[in-house]
Amino acid sequence: MDPTVVSDTASVQEQLLQRIQASRHFAHSEMLKRILRYVVDHSQDAGGPALTEYAIATDALGRPPSFDPQEDPIIRVSMHSIRQRLESYFETEGRTELLRLGIPKGRYRALFGPSERREERLAEKAEASKGVGPWVKKFWKPYFDNARPNILVHSEPLFLRDEGGIRIRDVHLNDPRTASQRIKEIWPELEGRSLLPYYAYLSVGTVYCMLAVIRMFHEAGVAIEPKSPRACTWQELRRSNLVLIGSATANPYVDALEGGGSFVLREDAITGMDPQPGEQARYGDERYMVGKLAMRREYALVTRRPGLAPGCVVTMMAAIHSKAIEAAGQFVTAEDQLCKLLESVSRHSAEVPPDHFQVVIEVEMIDVGDEVINVSARPKTHRVIPTGRQADSSYSS
């Protein structure tokens, strides 16, 4: 075989792999990217021995030689997530790819092959090489189709600093008027120090959520301006479409606008205000084991409600855990997830979302490192809220 052809094929496959790993499905999942890269690199020799869970765990993830796949299912759990994410990639931003990458169930071998309906893919690729999918457009239609400014307001956690450069953070203290005294009551050894409010850090989950939303708006050719809560006024926000990200404790606008729905984010969990049969009254942090693999389940709340002025809209992604906020950003920019959501909450037509609805997002993670494995809408939590039930928000103009 001509070595040039082999080289070109390898280059095309490598470029596809790089696009997949840079996509929103894998960009922030370092462990899954390492596993995928390892499986692809060790699948080139078609006649070579089949990969094993043990080899992937010890070589790709650095697990010790004592690793036992019967007790620790980290590779099986991760491969399930990788297969789902590959499917999502080729259904969304990778829908015009001419080459496809897959890992068949029951095997740890990466296979490259031509996409189905090649001619159709070529036509789509010629017509549009960027943009967002139809379900993303439907979900975000109020932001895309009117002349109102779009503003993203993120959480801004409060730190306290002393003259020596020490930075202190307590997740329960976010009021700069009282935090300095309260922290001294919690840690008496700080008595006598001058502690000043300090805003300089954002959580990783908040940043990744912001990036997902801003990237999606950019792909749609629509402007959105990120702001901290301290840089906003109610007068400005009431004339705008809003995207609010974070927790009620660190984002005062989430705290002010989240009332009136069936679900409310409390300090330690999402509370169901009127649980229906089969629903939980509380959605909070859960830890469990799969063999010897420590797992964690967190929740985020996505709320769509009318804005503060006619013609405006508000979308909130609220959670306590940073990674759950990140996962909410993945959810509201994912074509497949929004398709299921809009079909569930739209009574007659999914063309236009209801004015006010909520959904609880379930986030499964590997507890060590909080690696997000799966993001999905919690069953039976798709709730359309009649606009008349929306509580009046207290704000000053």
Helices and strands as residue ranges (DSSP letters): H 3-22, H 30-41, H 53-55, I 56-60, H 74-91, E 99-102, E 111-114, H 118-127, H 134-139, H 141-144, E 150-154, E 159-161, E 167-168, H 179-186, G 188-190, E 196-198, H 204-220, E 225-227, G 229-231, H 234-237, E 241-246, H 252-257, E 263-265, E 269-272, E 282-284, E 286-290, E 293-306, E 313-319, H 322-331, H 335-345, E 357-366, E 371-377, E 383-384, G 387-389
